[in-house]
Amino acid sequence: MTHHDVAHADATDPPLAGVRTLSTEDLKAALSKGLDDFWAMPTHAIFLCLIYPIVGLFIARFTFGYEVLPLLFPLAGGFALLGPFAAIGLYELSRRREHGLDTTWSHAFDVLRSPNLGAIVMLGFLMVAVFLIWIAVAQAIYISQFGYGPPASARSFIDRVFTTPEGWRLILIGNGVGLLFAVTAMTLTVMSVPMLIDRQVSAATAIATSIRVVVANPVVMAMWGLIVAAGLVVGSIPLFFGLAVVMPVLGHATWHLYRRAVNADMFAPHEYREPSATHRVAADFPVSLFKRERD
């Protein structure tokens, strides 16, 4: 199998993939197919996404327990920056279903056998770095308005944020800067991560393709960003438990949006090594009880 530089496009890479013009109908179709994938693979998606409510509750407990209440919103919002990377397993499930391959929840981990694993890991480190920079910037914005002292209580913090000029500046500046981080993260990863799952390309080519999709479809991709943000907010309201449904639907939908936005036929598809048909993973036991017949 041809080796690809995980960071730079090389002479073996084809020209940048062609991008298509998207419309709101493409967004509707992607969401519809994402929901269909979720219904077809609900057990797998639930197993994958139980981590999101757990992590959300951990973040909330850490915040309140260590008196860093001002970072609760940046932490929750910043966690969404990692969404495209965290949904890798969902992209793989959608890819397999699209190709009519056998699909169990354990197939979400097939990315560990991907020839693009190095590029995927590198992109993951990049997004973690963006997340950490956002948290540091959010802390600096808070200090610039309220100083270094922690709030005396949650009630006093809320009162200061919503009833003082400093609080409103914090809201405006924080949300403005957060929007820049969100747009940057989405532009770099919304198409690049699915593309690395789907095709044998370098990280540079995948990121460049993602940027080109966003630049070619600014209004539609902005609408997609709003849909994702609204979904995450709705899923987070009931103590983050709604994310167990919202995240898989959005993850599967992102895969289908990628398939509509990028003409990737000029790139070689991945050649995953299929495990032996007689090999069974012990963890498949609860899932195997609920296998559905393929249409």
Helices and strands as residue ranges (DSSP letters): E 18-19, H 24-40, H 42-49, H 51-65, G 69-71, H 72-79, G 80-82, H 83-86, H 88-98, G 105-113, H 117-146, H 154-163, H 165-189, H 192-198, H 203-216, H 218-236, H 243-261, E 262-263, G 282-284, H 285-288
